[in-house]
Amino acid sequence: MAYWVNNLDPVIWHIGGALAIRYYGVAYVLAFWCSWILLRRLNRDGAALGIKDEGAESALLLAFFLGAVAGGRIGYFVFYDFQGWLRDPLSVFRVWEGGMSSHGGFVGAIAGAGWVSATRRIGFWRVTDTLCVLTPPGFFLGRIANFVNGELWGKIAHVPWAVIFPASAVPGTPTDQIPPRHPSQLYEALLEGVILFVWARWRFGRTRGEKPGPGALSGEFLMVYAVLRIVSEMFRAPDAPLILGLSRGVFYSLWMILAGFLIRFVMRGHRR
């Protein structure tokens, strides 16, 4: 069976030197735009943040974007390549070289939510519940960019839709000698992007103004994301040494399930 070879160019336009417009960067811009549109619609009647304040909307988006990017970048080195960071501390700023952690992005986004809550005097859990709806489109676009970059490939497979990723083999290996793999990036785009968004949007509408109160959706979101991530990890090749026999994605997701359960349990009796 002939398998499709992923020879996609991750660069859209070479500007000069290391400067270029890449699909990964475009994915972030589109994610920010999608978040803006969603937030405006959610907060049209004050339902999302509880106030009609465009300044609060802008502050939330900026804090969310910067927190997610900074957290994702730092989280990559903390969770996946700490020794590399110690050897070259400035590598954290070379974002064009790749390396982002969705779990680290969660931490950064939560930090941004805390900043908006404190400076705008909006309930912290109301802010994080809103972010639950804004986050999945970024996951979707990010995973599509991972696929275009030919990174974070899946395990070896011989299903009809398997893909050959040249970067998964030693440079110079003939294409016909590279085993096909699951396009796990696309699986994650579907699970963490499409399915998670549909669920989060539905739950946001269901929980608005009634029990469960603020924070309950945030707790559920952490658990649902973690479960979907664990499912996708079944098809993804580990990209770092295992922890207790588990991939990093599964190990960190188990902690997210625990955190989500605790938040959901503590906030179950609160009203908005």
KOLLOLUM-205805 format. One record per residue (C-alpha): residue in one letter; z, y, x. Coordinates in steps of 0.02 Angstrom, whole numbers, plus 32768, in hexadecimal, padded with zeros to 4 digits. Example, Ala and Ser with C-alpha at 12.3 -4.5 7.8 and 13.67 -1.06 7.14 Angstrom:
<nodes>
a81867F1F8267
s81657FCB82AC
</nodes>
This chain:
<nodes>
m800080008000
a7FD380AE8041
y80638128803A
w805781E48036
v8081823880DC
n80EC82D580D3
n80938347814C
l80BB83E580EB
d80CE84848151
p817A84D2812F
v8135857C8161
i80D285E280E4
w80A4866F815B
h80C286808215
i80F18734823D
g810C872282F7
g818286C5836A
a821086778308
l81EF86EC8275
a8198869B81E2
i819E868D8126
r81D985DE80FF
y81E5857B805F
y82A0856A807D
g82B68627807D
v8248863B7FE3
a82B485B97F8C
y834D86267FA7
v82F586C07F65
l82BB86637EC9
a836A861B7EB2
f83B386CB7EB6
w833187067E37
c835486727DC3
s840F86957DCE
w83F2874B7DA1
i838B871F7D07
l8409869C7CCE
l849E870E7CE6
r844E879B7C83
r842C87247BF4
l84D786D47BF8
n852E877C7BFF
r84BF87D27B80
d854C87D27B00
g85D987D27B7F
a85F187177B6D
a85E486EB7C25
l865387687C7E
g86A687AD7BE3
i8666885D7C03
k85C188BA7BF9
d85BC89007CA8
e851D88F97D10
g858389277DA8
a85EB888A7D91
e854D88237D7D
s850588687E1F
a85A9884D7E7B
l85B5879A7E3E
l850387707E72
l851787C07F1D
a85BD876A7F3E
f857986C57EFC
f84DD86CC7F67
l853187058008
g85C3868E7FEF
a855385F87FCD
v84E2861C8063
a8570864080DD
g85D785AF809C
g8543853980A1
r851785698153
i85C985628197
g85EC84C68131
y8559846D8183
f85A68482822F
v8657845D81F5
f862983C18192
y8592838081F3
d858183CA82A1
f8626841582DB
q860E83DF838F
g856384318392
w85B184D18351
l863284CF83DC
r85A984B9845E
d854085468414
p85A685B983A2
l8514862F8385
s84AC85A28337
v84FF85CA8290
f849486698288
r83EF861082AA
v83D385E481F5
w831985C58211
e83488527826E
g838C84DC81CD
g8434849281A3
m848E84B780FF
s851A845B80A5
s8524845D7FE7
h85DE84367FF1
g85F784CA8065
g859185337FED
f860D85097F64
v869C85497FCE
g863E85EA7FF5
a860E86067F3F
i86C385ED7F08
a86FB866C7F8A
g867A86E67F45
a86BB86C57E95
g876A86EF7ED0
w872E87937F18
v86D587C57E77
s876B87927E0F
a87E287FC7E77
t877588967E88
r872F88997DD7
r87CB88597D7F
i877087CA7D2C
g87C687227D12
f87A486B27DA7
w877E86197D3D
r870A867C7CCD
v86A786AA7D69
t86A085F77DAB
d866F85B37D00
t85DC862C7D01
l85AA85F57DAF
c859D85417D70
v850085737D11
l84B985DE7D9D
t84C9855C7E27
p845484C97DF8
p83AF852A7E07
g83DC854D7EBD
f83FB84947ED9
f8352846B7E8D
l82F184E77EF6
g835284BB7F93
r832C84027F82
i827384277F65
a8277848B8006
n82CB83F7805E
f8239838B8026
v81B984088064
n82158411810B
g821183538117
e82CE834B8135
l836082ED80E6
w82ED825B80BF
g832181BF8062
k833D810B8095
i82AC809980BE
a8258805E801E
h81B580117FE4
v81AD80567F33
p8103809C7EFF
w814181507F0D
a818C813B7FBB
v815D81BE803C
i814181B780F8
f81A4823E8152
p816282518205
a820382A8823A
s826482098210
a821681AF82A6
v820F81CC8360
p819182568386
g80E6820D83AA
t80FF8172833F
p805B814582E5
t80648169822B
d803B80B581FD
q80D7807E825D
i814F80F38203
p81A7809D8171
p819B80F380C8
r823A8138807B
h828281727FD7
p825A822A7FB7
s831482447F9C
q830083017FA1
l82A082F67EFD
y832382837EB3
e83A783047EDD
a833C83917E96
l833783327DF1
l83EF83007DF0
e844483987E3C
g83C684157DFB
v837983E77D54
i83F983707D08
l848F83D27D47
f844784757D03
v8423842C7C57
w84D383E67C4E
a852784857C8F
r84C784F67C16
w84F484857B85
r85AB847D7BB5
f85B585397BCF
g857B85547B1D
r85F184D07ADA
t868C85137B32
r867185CC7B10
g86FF86177AAE
e875585737A88
k87B284E67ADD
p87A384B07B65
g87D085597BAD
p879F85B27C4E
g879285447CE6
a877584A47C85
l86B984B27C9B
s86CF84D47D55
g873584357D68
e86B683CF7D07
f8628841A7D6D
l867583E27E10
m868983317DCE
v85DA83257D83
y8588836C7E20
a85EA82F57E8E
v85B6825D7E26
l84FF82917E29
r850982AE7EE5
i855582027EFF
v84C781B57E9B
s8446820F7F05
e849F81D97FA5
m847481257F77
f83BF814E7FA4
r83DA81CB8031
a83E2819A80E8
p848681D58137
d8466826E81A4
a850F826781FE
p858B81E18236
l85E4818A81A7
i869981AD8176
l86FB81128143
g865580BB8127
l8619814580B2
s859281C680CB
r85CF827980DD
g858582A48033
v85E5821A7FDB
f8687823B803A
y868C82F58012
s865582D67F5F
l86EB82657F41
w875B82F87F6C
m86F983647EF4
i871982E77E68
l87D382EF7E8C
a87D183AE7E90
g876C83B67DEF
f87E2833F7D98
l887A83A47DCB
i882B84477D90
r87F783F97CEA
f88A483AF7CD1
v890084507CF7
m888E84C07C8E
r887B844D7BF8
g88F984AA7B8C
h88C1855B7BB3
r885585C77B44
r87D9864A7B79
</nodes>
